[in-house]
Structures are given as C-alpha cells and as structure tokens.
Amino acid sequence: MERKDFEKAFPALSDEMATGETKTYRIAGVRQEMNESRSPGEKETYLPDVVDYIRRCDTVSQAVEIIEYLLKRGELTKSQASSIKRQLKSEGLRSFGAKKERDYYLHHGIGE
C-alpha cells in the first residue's frame, strides 16, 4: 500500500505514526452480544438491532418500552430481554454506547 493511500485509509493512525504520539480514546459502551459474522463476499447490509434503538433513547423508560416491544414481536427472547434490562439497570442507558442523534448514519456511515 502506498503511503498516500495509507494516510487516506487510516488518517488517525498515520498521524500518530508521523508525530510519534499515541492518542487515547474512551470507549462509551460495550455490547454484550456479538453479531454473526458474514461469509466472504456477502454484501453488507444493515438492520438496526435493539442496541441501536436503545442508543436513540433519552430515558431508561423509553429503552424499556423498546425492549418490551421487541420482546412482544418475537425479535428478542425473554433471556435476551432480561439480560438487556439487567445491563440497563446496573450500568445505565449509556452503557450501550453514546446517544445516536438524528441523521447519525449520514455523518458516521453504517460502519459503527
């Protein structure tokens, strides 16, 4: 890979390499479950999951309402709903990640 291409693909890393200084980033949330991996060549599509919906909430009660709705629709199992509620209660709303504001994907893409 050419240096110019590397700088374009990895701007923060190339900046750290050029300056010799590393940066520290705070992780705002942790997902409890991993998404299934895609097979090679499979086209990337994006369907929001319960965590994506929770990250748009302003209050815990809104998050609980979403969990109950997805449970009622069969998109979550009772076990998953309980686990998510437990995390919500013990670690808080933002333990699922920073709030996703309106037009989030226009600014950040679907990679996150």
Jmol script that loads the backbone (N, CA, C; Angstrom):
load data "model"
ATOM      1  N   MET A   1       0.858  -1.178   0.000  1.00  0.00           N
ATOM      2  CA  MET A   1       0.000   0.000   0.000  1.00  0.00           C
ATOM      3  C   MET A   1       0.902   1.237   0.000  1.00  0.00           C
ATOM      4  N   GLU A   2       0.594   2.140  -0.872  1.00  0.00           N
ATOM      5  CA  GLU A   2       1.346   3.389  -0.951  1.00  0.00           C
ATOM      6  C   GLU A   2       1.053   4.252   0.275  1.00  0.00           C
ATOM      7  N   ARG A   3       2.031   5.064   0.642  1.00  0.00           N
ATOM      8  CA  ARG A   3       1.897   5.920   1.826  1.00  0.00           C
ATOM      9  C   ARG A   3       0.670   6.831   1.717  1.00  0.00           C
ATOM     10  N   LYS A   4       0.457   7.395   0.561  1.00  0.00           N
ATOM     11  CA  LYS A   4      -0.680   8.302   0.335  1.00  0.00           C
ATOM     12  C   LYS A   4      -2.004   7.565   0.559  1.00  0.00           C
ATOM     13  N   ASP A   5      -2.064   6.324   0.059  1.00  0.00           N
ATOM     14  CA  ASP A   5      -3.277   5.516   0.238  1.00  0.00           C
ATOM     15  C   ASP A   5      -3.474   5.155   1.711  1.00  0.00           C
ATOM     16  N   PHE A   6      -2.360   4.857   2.388  1.00  0.00           N
ATOM     17  CA  PHE A   6      -2.426   4.521   3.806  1.00  0.00           C
ATOM     18  C   PHE A   6      -2.943   5.712   4.610  1.00  0.00           C
ATOM     19  N   GLU A   7      -2.423   6.913   4.313  1.00  0.00           N
ATOM     20  CA  GLU A   7      -2.857   8.115   5.037  1.00  0.00           C
ATOM     21  C   GLU A   7      -4.340   8.398   4.809  1.00  0.00           C
ATOM     22  N   LYS A   8      -4.807   8.101   3.619  1.00  0.00           N
ATOM     23  CA  LYS A   8      -6.218   8.324   3.306  1.00  0.00           C
ATOM     24  C   LYS A   8      -7.103   7.287   4.016  1.00  0.00           C
ATOM     25  N   ALA A   9      -6.637   6.039   4.043  1.00  0.00           N
ATOM     26  CA  ALA A   9      -7.437   4.972   4.659  1.00  0.00           C
ATOM     27  C   ALA A   9      -7.400   5.023   6.186  1.00  0.00           C
ATOM     28  N   PHE A  10      -6.264   5.432   6.746  1.00  0.00           N
ATOM     29  CA  PHE A  10      -6.089   5.423   8.200  1.00  0.00           C
ATOM     30  C   PHE A  10      -5.527   6.762   8.672  1.00  0.00           C
ATOM     31  N   PRO A  11      -6.328   7.834   8.594  1.00  0.00           N
ATOM     32  CA  PRO A  11      -5.786   9.167   8.903  1.00  0.00           C
ATOM     33  C   PRO A  11      -5.298   9.313  10.348  1.00  0.00           C
ATOM     34  N   ALA A  12      -6.009   8.773  11.308  1.00  0.00           N
ATOM     35  CA  ALA A  12      -5.597   8.916  12.706  1.00  0.00           C
ATOM     36  C   ALA A  12      -4.335   8.122  12.982  1.00  0.00           C
ATOM     37  N   LEU A  13      -4.264   6.916  12.462  1.00  0.00           N
ATOM     38  CA  LEU A  13      -3.083   6.077  12.675  1.00  0.00           C
ATOM     39  C   LEU A  13      -1.856   6.686  11.999  1.00  0.00           C
ATOM     40  N   SER A  14      -2.007   7.184  10.794  1.00  0.00           N
ATOM     41  CA  SER A  14      -0.854   7.781  10.105  1.00  0.00           C
ATOM     42  C   SER A  14      -0.407   9.050  10.821  1.00  0.00           C
ATOM     43  N   ASP A  15      -1.347   9.793  11.401  1.00  0.00           N
ATOM     44  CA  ASP A  15      -0.987  10.974  12.182  1.00  0.00           C
ATOM     45  C   ASP A  15      -0.191  10.568  13.414  1.00  0.00           C
ATOM     46  N   GLU A  16      -0.630   9.524  14.090  1.00  0.00           N
ATOM     47  CA  GLU A  16       0.096   9.040  15.269  1.00  0.00           C
ATOM     48  C   GLU A  16       1.484   8.564  14.890  1.00  0.00           C
ATOM     49  N   MET A  17       1.597   7.890  13.759  1.00  0.00           N
ATOM     50  CA  MET A  17       2.899   7.404  13.322  1.00  0.00           C
ATOM     51  C   MET A  17       3.818   8.567  12.962  1.00  0.00           C
ATOM     52  N   ALA A  18       3.267   9.617  12.358  1.00  0.00           N
ATOM     53  CA  ALA A  18       4.073  10.768  11.949  1.00  0.00           C
ATOM     54  C   ALA A  18       4.553  11.568  13.149  1.00  0.00           C
ATOM     55  N   THR A  19       3.679  11.730  14.154  1.00  0.00           N
ATOM     56  CA  THR A  19       4.033  12.545  15.315  1.00  0.00           C
ATOM     57  C   THR A  19       4.710  11.726  16.410  1.00  0.00           C
ATOM     58  N   GLY A  20       4.534  10.423  16.394  1.00  0.00           N
ATOM     59  CA  GLY A  20       5.109   9.580  17.437  1.00  0.00           C
ATOM     60  C   GLY A  20       4.312   9.612  18.724  1.00  0.00           C
ATOM     61  N   GLU A  21       3.174  10.267  18.709  1.00  0.00           N
ATOM     62  CA  GLU A  21       2.336  10.354  19.900  1.00  0.00           C
ATOM     63  C   GLU A  21       1.075   9.536  19.692  1.00  0.00           C
ATOM     64  N   THR A  22       0.742   8.736  20.675  1.00  0.00           N
ATOM     65  CA  THR A  22      -0.482   7.953  20.577  1.00  0.00           C
ATOM     66  C   THR A  22      -1.610   8.682  21.285  1.00  0.00           C
ATOM     67  N   LYS A  23      -2.797   8.400  20.874  1.00  0.00           N
ATOM     68  CA  LYS A  23      -3.973   9.022  21.462  1.00  0.00           C
ATOM     69  C   LYS A  23      -4.778   7.980  22.217  1.00  0.00           C
ATOM     70  N   THR A  24      -5.475   8.412  23.205  1.00  0.00           N
ATOM     71  CA  THR A  24      -6.324   7.532  23.986  1.00  0.00           C
ATOM     72  C   THR A  24      -7.771   7.887  23.706  1.00  0.00           C
ATOM     73  N   TYR A  25      -8.555   6.868  23.425  1.00  0.00           N
ATOM     74  CA  TYR A  25      -9.965   7.084  23.164  1.00  0.00           C
ATOM     75  C   TYR A  25     -10.780   6.371  24.230  1.00  0.00           C
ATOM     76  N   ARG A  26     -11.762   7.058  24.767  1.00  0.00           N
ATOM     77  CA  ARG A  26     -12.639   6.482  25.770  1.00  0.00           C
ATOM     78  C   ARG A  26     -13.725   5.678  25.069  1.00  0.00           C
ATOM     79  N   ILE A  27     -13.933   4.478  25.519  1.00  0.00           N
ATOM     80  CA  ILE A  27     -14.999   3.647  24.964  1.00  0.00           C
ATOM     81  C   ILE A  27     -16.265   3.934  25.756  1.00  0.00           C
ATOM     82  N   ALA A  28     -17.291   4.375  25.045  1.00  0.00           N
ATOM     83  CA  ALA A  28     -18.515   4.800  25.719  1.00  0.00           C
ATOM     84  C   ALA A  28     -19.481   3.666  25.999  1.00  0.00           C
ATOM     85  N   GLY A  29     -19.319   2.526  25.378  1.00  0.00           N
ATOM     86  CA  GLY A  29     -20.273   1.453  25.607  1.00  0.00           C
ATOM     87  C   GLY A  29     -19.733   0.112  25.165  1.00  0.00           C
ATOM     88  N   VAL A  30     -20.355  -0.920  25.663  1.00  0.00           N
ATOM     89  CA  VAL A  30     -19.935  -2.279  25.333  1.00  0.00           C
ATOM     90  C   VAL A  30     -21.166  -3.087  24.992  1.00  0.00           C
ATOM     91  N   ARG A  31     -21.119  -3.783  23.877  1.00  0.00           N
ATOM     92  CA  ARG A  31     -22.219  -4.673  23.518  1.00  0.00           C
ATOM     93  C   ARG A  31     -22.005  -6.014  24.185  1.00  0.00           C
ATOM     94  N   GLN A  32     -23.086  -6.592  24.682  1.00  0.00           N
ATOM     95  CA  GLN A  32     -22.998  -7.872  25.368  1.00  0.00           C
ATOM     96  C   GLN A  32     -22.984  -9.033  24.388  1.00  0.00           C
ATOM     97  N   GLU A  33     -23.554  -8.852  23.211  1.00  0.00           N
ATOM     98  CA  GLU A  33     -23.637  -9.930  22.240  1.00  0.00           C
ATOM     99  C   GLU A  33     -22.942  -9.510  20.952  1.00  0.00           C
ATOM    100  N   MET A  34     -22.341 -10.485  20.297  1.00  0.00           N
ATOM    101  CA  MET A  34     -21.656 -10.210  19.043  1.00  0.00           C
ATOM    102  C   MET A  34     -22.589 -10.535  17.887  1.00  0.00           C
ATOM    103  N   ASN A  35     -22.481  -9.745  16.812  1.00  0.00           N
ATOM    104  CA  ASN A  35     -23.244 -10.041  15.604  1.00  0.00           C
ATOM    105  C   ASN A  35     -22.622 -11.250  14.917  1.00  0.00           C
ATOM    106  N   GLU A  36     -23.431 -11.980  14.175  1.00  0.00           N
ATOM    107  CA  GLU A  36     -22.908 -13.105  13.425  1.00  0.00           C
ATOM    108  C   GLU A  36     -22.015 -12.571  12.313  1.00  0.00           C
ATOM    109  N   SER A  37     -20.930 -13.268  12.060  1.00  0.00           N
ATOM    110  CA  SER A  37     -20.026 -12.808  11.008  1.00  0.00           C
ATOM    111  C   SER A  37     -20.603 -13.180   9.649  1.00  0.00           C
ATOM    112  N   ARG A  38     -20.280 -12.352   8.673  1.00  0.00           N
ATOM    113  CA  ARG A  38     -20.744 -12.588   7.309  1.00  0.00           C
ATOM    114  C   ARG A  38     -19.744 -13.484   6.593  1.00  0.00           C
ATOM    115  N   SER A  39     -20.246 -14.212   5.622  1.00  0.00           N
ATOM    116  CA  SER A  39     -19.345 -15.015   4.819  1.00  0.00           C
ATOM    117  C   SER A  39     -18.644 -14.105   3.818  1.00  0.00           C
ATOM    118  N   PRO A  40     -17.445 -14.505   3.369  1.00  0.00           N
ATOM    119  CA  PRO A  40     -16.700 -13.666   2.425  1.00  0.00           C
ATOM    120  C   PRO A  40     -17.524 -13.395   1.170  1.00  0.00           C
ATOM    121  N   GLY A  41     -17.509 -12.172   0.722  1.00  0.00           N
ATOM    122  CA  GLY A  41     -18.215 -11.799  -0.490  1.00  0.00           C
ATOM    123  C   GLY A  41     -19.666 -11.434  -0.267  1.00  0.00           C
ATOM    124  N   GLU A  42     -20.168 -11.680   0.926  1.00  0.00           N
ATOM    125  CA  GLU A  42     -21.557 -11.344   1.215  1.00  0.00           C
ATOM    126  C   GLU A  42     -21.695  -9.829   1.303  1.00  0.00           C
ATOM    127  N   LYS A  43     -22.698  -9.307   0.648  1.00  0.00           N
ATOM    128  CA  LYS A  43     -22.911  -7.870   0.616  1.00  0.00           C
ATOM    129  C   LYS A  43     -23.337  -7.374   1.994  1.00  0.00           C
ATOM    130  N   GLU A  44     -22.721  -6.259   2.402  1.00  0.00           N
ATOM    131  CA  GLU A  44     -23.032  -5.699   3.714  1.00  0.00           C
ATOM    132  C   GLU A  44     -24.360  -4.963   3.683  1.00  0.00           C
ATOM    133  N   THR A  45     -25.240  -5.351   4.540  1.00  0.00           N
ATOM    134  CA  THR A  45     -26.495  -4.632   4.721  1.00  0.00           C
ATOM    135  C   THR A  45     -26.586  -4.295   6.191  1.00  0.00           C
ATOM    136  N   TYR A  46     -27.466  -3.396   6.515  1.00  0.00           N
ATOM    137  CA  TYR A  46     -27.543  -3.000   7.901  1.00  0.00           C
ATOM    138  C   TYR A  46     -28.982  -2.974   8.366  1.00  0.00           C
ATOM    139  N   LEU A  47     -29.258  -3.739   9.390  1.00  0.00           N
ATOM    140  CA  LEU A  47     -30.544  -3.710  10.049  1.00  0.00           C
ATOM    141  C   LEU A  47     -30.294  -3.316  11.496  1.00  0.00           C
ATOM    142  N   PRO A  48     -30.923  -2.267  11.962  1.00  0.00           N
ATOM    143  CA  PRO A  48     -30.691  -1.857  13.342  1.00  0.00           C
ATOM    144  C   PRO A  48     -31.165  -2.939  14.307  1.00  0.00           C
ATOM    145  N   ASP A  49     -30.431  -3.082  15.389  1.00  0.00           N
ATOM    146  CA  ASP A  49     -30.819  -4.047  16.419  1.00  0.00           C
ATOM    147  C   ASP A  49     -31.267  -3.295  17.669  1.00  0.00           C
ATOM    148  N   VAL A  50     -31.542  -4.037  18.715  1.00  0.00           N
ATOM    149  CA  VAL A  50     -32.078  -3.430  19.937  1.00  0.00           C
ATOM    150  C   VAL A  50     -31.127  -2.377  20.504  1.00  0.00           C
ATOM    151  N   VAL A  51     -29.831  -2.622  20.392  1.00  0.00           N
ATOM    152  CA  VAL A  51     -28.858  -1.649  20.912  1.00  0.00           C
ATOM    153  C   VAL A  51     -28.936  -0.343  20.123  1.00  0.00           C
ATOM    154  N   ASP A  52     -29.105  -0.455  18.824  1.00  0.00           N
ATOM    155  CA  ASP A  52     -29.240   0.764  18.009  1.00  0.00           C
ATOM    156  C   ASP A  52     -30.467   1.569  18.435  1.00  0.00           C
ATOM    157  N   TYR A  53     -31.555   0.882  18.698  1.00  0.00           N
ATOM    158  CA  TYR A  53     -32.766   1.583  19.141  1.00  0.00           C
ATOM    159  C   TYR A  53     -32.564   2.192  20.529  1.00  0.00           C
ATOM    160  N   ILE A  54     -31.917   1.435  21.415  1.00  0.00           N
ATOM    161  CA  ILE A  54     -31.683   1.939  22.772  1.00  0.00           C
ATOM    162  C   ILE A  54     -30.787   3.168  22.737  1.00  0.00           C
ATOM    163  N   ARG A  55     -29.818   3.172  21.857  1.00  0.00           N
ATOM    164  CA  ARG A  55     -28.897   4.324  21.778  1.00  0.00           C
ATOM    165  C   ARG A  55     -29.590   5.592  21.308  1.00  0.00           C
ATOM    166  N   ARG A  56     -30.792   5.477  20.787  1.00  0.00           N
ATOM    167  CA  ARG A  56     -31.545   6.677  20.386  1.00  0.00           C
ATOM    168  C   ARG A  56     -32.441   7.193  21.512  1.00  0.00           C
ATOM    169  N   CYS A  57     -32.527   6.456  22.599  1.00  0.00           N
ATOM    170  CA  CYS A  57     -33.411   6.829  23.705  1.00  0.00           C
ATOM    171  C   CYS A  57     -32.809   7.939  24.567  1.00  0.00           C
ATOM    172  N   ASP A  58     -33.708   8.716  25.162  1.00  0.00           N
ATOM    173  CA  ASP A  58     -33.299   9.757  26.100  1.00  0.00           C
ATOM    174  C   ASP A  58     -33.461   9.306  27.540  1.00  0.00           C
ATOM    175  N   THR A  59     -34.344   8.333  27.766  1.00  0.00           N
ATOM    176  CA  THR A  59     -34.600   7.886  29.138  1.00  0.00           C
ATOM    177  C   THR A  59     -34.610   6.359  29.210  1.00  0.00           C
ATOM    178  N   VAL A  60     -34.424   5.866  30.415  1.00  0.00           N
ATOM    179  CA  VAL A  60     -34.466   4.422  30.652  1.00  0.00           C
ATOM    180  C   VAL A  60     -35.854   3.872  30.334  1.00  0.00           C
ATOM    181  N   SER A  61     -36.890   4.627  30.666  1.00  0.00           N
ATOM    182  CA  SER A  61     -38.247   4.132  30.404  1.00  0.00           C
ATOM    183  C   SER A  61     -38.499   3.963  28.904  1.00  0.00           C
ATOM    184  N   GLN A  62     -37.923   4.828  28.089  1.00  0.00           N
ATOM    185  CA  GLN A  62     -38.052   4.646  26.640  1.00  0.00           C
ATOM    186  C   GLN A  62     -37.353   3.356  26.204  1.00  0.00           C
ATOM    187  N   ALA A  63     -36.176   3.091  26.777  1.00  0.00           N
ATOM    188  CA  ALA A  63     -35.436   1.872  26.431  1.00  0.00           C
ATOM    189  C   ALA A  63     -36.222   0.628  26.840  1.00  0.00           C
ATOM    190  N   VAL A  64     -36.813   0.668  28.016  1.00  0.00           N
ATOM    191  CA  VAL A  64     -37.611  -0.477  28.488  1.00  0.00           C
ATOM    192  C   VAL A  64     -38.805  -0.688  27.555  1.00  0.00           C
ATOM    193  N   GLU A  65     -39.422   0.386  27.127  1.00  0.00           N
ATOM    194  CA  GLU A  65     -40.551   0.290  26.200  1.00  0.00           C
ATOM    195  C   GLU A  65     -40.126  -0.392  24.894  1.00  0.00           C
ATOM    196  N   ILE A  66     -38.950  -0.049  24.396  1.00  0.00           N
ATOM    197  CA  ILE A  66     -38.441  -0.669  23.166  1.00  0.00           C
ATOM    198  C   ILE A  66     -38.169  -2.151  23.393  1.00  0.00           C
ATOM    199  N   ILE A  67     -37.563  -2.481  24.511  1.00  0.00           N
ATOM    200  CA  ILE A  67     -37.268  -3.886  24.823  1.00  0.00           C
ATOM    201  C   ILE A  67     -38.561  -4.687  24.888  1.00  0.00           C
ATOM    202  N   GLU A  68     -39.564  -4.146  25.567  1.00  0.00           N
ATOM    203  CA  GLU A  68     -40.860  -4.840  25.677  1.00  0.00           C
ATOM    204  C   GLU A  68     -41.516  -4.995  24.308  1.00  0.00           C
ATOM    205  N   TYR A  69     -41.404  -3.976  23.477  1.00  0.00           N
ATOM    206  CA  TYR A  69     -41.987  -4.028  22.132  1.00  0.00           C
ATOM    207  C   TYR A  69     -41.319  -5.126  21.300  1.00  0.00           C
ATOM    208  N   LEU A  70     -39.982  -5.170  21.324  1.00  0.00           N
ATOM    209  CA  LEU A  70     -39.263  -6.174  20.541  1.00  0.00           C
ATOM    210  C   LEU A  70     -39.502  -7.576  21.096  1.00  0.00           C
ATOM    211  N   LEU A  71     -39.663  -7.690  22.402  1.00  0.00           N
ATOM    212  CA  LEU A  71     -39.992  -8.984  23.013  1.00  0.00           C
ATOM    213  C   LEU A  71     -41.369  -9.444  22.550  1.00  0.00           C
ATOM    214  N   LYS A  72     -42.332  -8.529  22.549  1.00  0.00           N
ATOM    215  CA  LYS A  72     -43.697  -8.844  22.129  1.00  0.00           C
ATOM    216  C   LYS A  72     -43.737  -9.280  20.664  1.00  0.00           C
ATOM    217  N   ARG A  73     -42.885  -8.666  19.836  1.00  0.00           N
ATOM    218  CA  ARG A  73     -42.835  -9.008  18.413  1.00  0.00           C
ATOM    219  C   ARG A  73     -42.027 -10.278  18.141  1.00  0.00           C
ATOM    220  N   GLY A  74     -41.373 -10.802  19.165  1.00  0.00           N
ATOM    221  CA  GLY A  74     -40.574 -12.010  18.991  1.00  0.00           C
ATOM    222  C   GLY A  74     -39.188 -11.740  18.431  1.00  0.00           C
ATOM    223  N   GLU A  75     -38.786 -10.476  18.437  1.00  0.00           N
ATOM    224  CA  GLU A  75     -37.458 -10.139  17.926  1.00  0.00           C
ATOM    225  C   GLU A  75     -36.395 -10.269  19.011  1.00  0.00           C
ATOM    226  N   LEU A  76     -36.823 -10.443  20.241  1.00  0.00           N
ATOM    227  CA  LEU A  76     -35.935 -10.728  21.362  1.00  0.00           C
ATOM    228  C   LEU A  76     -36.517 -11.907  22.127  1.00  0.00           C
ATOM    229  N   THR A  77     -35.628 -12.733  22.687  1.00  0.00           N
ATOM    230  CA  THR A  77     -36.102 -13.788  23.576  1.00  0.00           C
ATOM    231  C   THR A  77     -36.249 -13.201  24.976  1.00  0.00           C
ATOM    232  N   LYS A  78     -36.943 -13.940  25.836  1.00  0.00           N
ATOM    233  CA  LYS A  78     -37.084 -13.477  27.224  1.00  0.00           C
ATOM    234  C   LYS A  78     -35.723 -13.350  27.879  1.00  0.00           C
ATOM    235  N   SER A  79     -34.843 -14.274  27.577  1.00  0.00           N
ATOM    236  CA  SER A  79     -33.494 -14.260  28.140  1.00  0.00           C
ATOM    237  C   SER A  79     -32.724 -13.018  27.681  1.00  0.00           C
ATOM    238  N   GLN A  80     -32.811 -12.707  26.385  1.00  0.00           N
ATOM    239  CA  GLN A  80     -32.128 -11.520  25.869  1.00  0.00           C
ATOM    240  C   GLN A  80     -32.699 -10.254  26.496  1.00  0.00           C
ATOM    241  N   ALA A  81     -34.027 -10.193  26.574  1.00  0.00           N
ATOM    242  CA  ALA A  81     -34.668  -9.015  27.166  1.00  0.00           C
ATOM    243  C   ALA A  81     -34.245  -8.830  28.615  1.00  0.00           C
ATOM    244  N   SER A  82     -34.192  -9.938  29.362  1.00  0.00           N
ATOM    245  CA  SER A  82     -33.774  -9.860  30.764  1.00  0.00           C
ATOM    246  C   SER A  82     -32.335  -9.388  30.883  1.00  0.00           C
ATOM    247  N   SER A  83     -31.479  -9.910  30.029  1.00  0.00           N
ATOM    248  CA  SER A  83     -30.067  -9.530  30.059  1.00  0.00           C
ATOM    249  C   SER A  83     -29.894  -8.036  29.749  1.00  0.00           C
ATOM    250  N   ILE A  84     -30.610  -7.572  28.754  1.00  0.00           N
ATOM    251  CA  ILE A  84     -30.522  -6.157  28.370  1.00  0.00           C
ATOM    252  C   ILE A  84     -31.074  -5.264  29.472  1.00  0.00           C
ATOM    253  N   LYS A  85     -32.185  -5.674  30.063  1.00  0.00           N
ATOM    254  CA  LYS A  85     -32.755  -4.884  31.165  1.00  0.00           C
ATOM    255  C   LYS A  85     -31.804  -4.855  32.357  1.00  0.00           C
ATOM    256  N   ARG A  86     -31.148  -5.984  32.606  1.00  0.00           N
ATOM    257  CA  ARG A  86     -30.202  -6.056  33.722  1.00  0.00           C
ATOM    258  C   ARG A  86     -29.037  -5.078  33.484  1.00  0.00           C
ATOM    259  N   GLN A  87     -28.521  -5.059  32.263  1.00  0.00           N
ATOM    260  CA  GLN A  87     -27.446  -4.121  31.937  1.00  0.00           C
ATOM    261  C   GLN A  87     -27.941  -2.684  32.043  1.00  0.00           C
ATOM    262  N   LEU A  88     -29.154  -2.456  31.581  1.00  0.00           N
ATOM    263  CA  LEU A  88     -29.750  -1.118  31.640  1.00  0.00           C
ATOM    264  C   LEU A  88     -29.844  -0.636  33.080  1.00  0.00           C
ATOM    265  N   LYS A  89     -30.269  -1.548  33.962  1.00  0.00           N
ATOM    266  CA  LYS A  89     -30.436  -1.184  35.372  1.00  0.00           C
ATOM    267  C   LYS A  89     -29.097  -1.016  36.088  1.00  0.00           C
ATOM    268  N   SER A  90     -28.165  -1.925  35.828  1.00  0.00           N
ATOM    269  CA  SER A  90     -26.904  -1.899  36.578  1.00  0.00           C
ATOM    270  C   SER A  90     -25.889  -0.908  36.026  1.00  0.00           C
ATOM    271  N   GLU A  91     -25.870  -0.730  34.689  1.00  0.00           N
ATOM    272  CA  GLU A  91     -24.816   0.090  34.090  1.00  0.00           C
ATOM    273  C   GLU A  91     -25.331   1.359  33.429  1.00  0.00           C
ATOM    274  N   GLY A  92     -26.649   1.456  33.281  1.00  0.00           N
ATOM    275  CA  GLY A  92     -27.217   2.688  32.760  1.00  0.00           C
ATOM    276  C   GLY A  92     -27.452   2.680  31.261  1.00  0.00           C
ATOM    277  N   LEU A  93     -28.195   3.676  30.825  1.00  0.00           N
ATOM    278  CA  LEU A  93     -28.597   3.806  29.417  1.00  0.00           C
ATOM    279  C   LEU A  93     -27.395   3.938  28.484  1.00  0.00           C
ATOM    280  N   ARG A  94     -26.410   4.706  28.894  1.00  0.00           N
ATOM    281  CA  ARG A  94     -25.265   4.958  28.004  1.00  0.00           C
ATOM    282  C   ARG A  94     -24.230   3.846  28.026  1.00  0.00           C
ATOM    283  N   SER A  95     -24.487   2.780  28.777  1.00  0.00           N
ATOM    284  CA  SER A  95     -23.584   1.637  28.722  1.00  0.00           C
ATOM    285  C   SER A  95     -23.698   0.922  27.379  1.00  0.00           C
ATOM    286  N   PHE A  96     -24.736   1.228  26.629  1.00  0.00           N
ATOM    287  CA  PHE A  96     -24.911   0.635  25.302  1.00  0.00           C
ATOM    288  C   PHE A  96     -24.211   1.458  24.231  1.00  0.00           C
ATOM    289  N   GLY A  97     -23.700   2.601  24.609  1.00  0.00           N
ATOM    290  CA  GLY A  97     -22.998   3.461  23.664  1.00  0.00           C
ATOM    291  C   GLY A  97     -23.546   4.866  23.719  1.00  0.00           C
ATOM    292  N   ALA A  98     -22.819   5.780  23.110  1.00  0.00           N
ATOM    293  CA  ALA A  98     -23.237   7.177  23.082  1.00  0.00           C
ATOM    294  C   ALA A  98     -24.555   7.320  22.331  1.00  0.00           C
ATOM    295  N   LYS A  99     -25.276   8.353  22.653  1.00  0.00           N
ATOM    296  CA  LYS A  99     -26.571   8.584  22.008  1.00  0.00           C
ATOM    297  C   LYS A  99     -26.389   8.816  20.513  1.00  0.00           C
ATOM    298  N   LYS A 100     -27.222   8.149  19.743  1.00  0.00           N
ATOM    299  CA  LYS A 100     -27.235   8.363  18.303  1.00  0.00           C
ATOM    300  C   LYS A 100     -28.271   9.425  18.000  1.00  0.00           C
ATOM    301  N   GLU A 101     -27.787  10.550  17.541  1.00  0.00           N
ATOM    302  CA  GLU A 101     -28.679  11.664  17.225  1.00  0.00           C
ATOM    303  C   GLU A 101     -29.280  11.489  15.839  1.00  0.00           C
ATOM    304  N   ARG A 102     -30.209  12.365  15.515  1.00  0.00           N
ATOM    305  CA  ARG A 102     -30.844  12.370  14.198  1.00  0.00           C
ATOM    306  C   ARG A 102     -29.756  12.474  13.114  1.00  0.00           C
ATOM    307  N   ASP A 103     -29.951  11.770  12.015  1.00  0.00           N
ATOM    308  CA  ASP A 103     -29.027  11.746  10.877  1.00  0.00           C
ATOM    309  C   ASP A 103     -27.659  11.180  11.238  1.00  0.00           C
ATOM    310  N   TYR A 104     -27.632  10.334  12.254  1.00  0.00           N
ATOM    311  CA  TYR A 104     -26.367   9.740  12.702  1.00  0.00           C
ATOM    312  C   TYR A 104     -25.629   9.072  11.550  1.00  0.00           C
ATOM    313  N   TYR A 105     -26.340   8.260  10.773  1.00  0.00           N
ATOM    314  CA  TYR A 105     -25.684   7.489   9.722  1.00  0.00           C
ATOM    315  C   TYR A 105     -25.253   8.351   8.543  1.00  0.00           C
ATOM    316  N   LEU A 106     -25.846   9.526   8.389  1.00  0.00           N
ATOM    317  CA  LEU A 106     -25.376  10.432   7.341  1.00  0.00           C
ATOM    318  C   LEU A 106     -23.985  10.944   7.677  1.00  0.00           C
ATOM    319  N   HIS A 107     -23.714  11.097   8.960  1.00  0.00           N
ATOM    320  CA  HIS A 107     -22.430  11.639   9.394  1.00  0.00           C
ATOM    321  C   HIS A 107     -21.391  10.567   9.687  1.00  0.00           C
ATOM    322  N   HIS A 108     -21.838   9.391  10.115  1.00  0.00           N
ATOM    323  CA  HIS A 108     -20.885   8.370  10.549  1.00  0.00           C
ATOM    324  C   HIS A 108     -20.896   7.119   9.690  1.00  0.00           C
ATOM    325  N   GLY A 109     -21.812   6.976   8.769  1.00  0.00           N
ATOM    326  CA  GLY A 109     -21.894   5.769   7.962  1.00  0.00           C
ATOM    327  C   GLY A 109     -22.458   4.622   8.761  1.00  0.00           C
ATOM    328  N   ILE A 110     -22.439   3.438   8.175  1.00  0.00           N
ATOM    329  CA  ILE A 110     -23.011   2.274   8.854  1.00  0.00           C
ATOM    330  C   ILE A 110     -21.942   1.412   9.489  1.00  0.00           C
ATOM    331  N   GLY A 111     -20.690   1.847   9.445  1.00  0.00           N
ATOM    332  CA  GLY A 111     -19.599   1.030   9.973  1.00  0.00           C
ATOM    333  C   GLY A 111     -19.582   0.890  11.463  1.00  0.00           C
ATOM    334  N   GLU A 112     -20.215   1.775  12.189  1.00  0.00           N
ATOM    335  CA  GLU A 112     -20.168   1.696  13.651  1.00  0.00           C
ATOM    336  C   GLU A 112     -21.329   0.953  14.199  1.00  0.00           C
TER     337      GLU A 112
END
end "model"
wireframe off; spacefill off
backbone 0.3
color backbone group
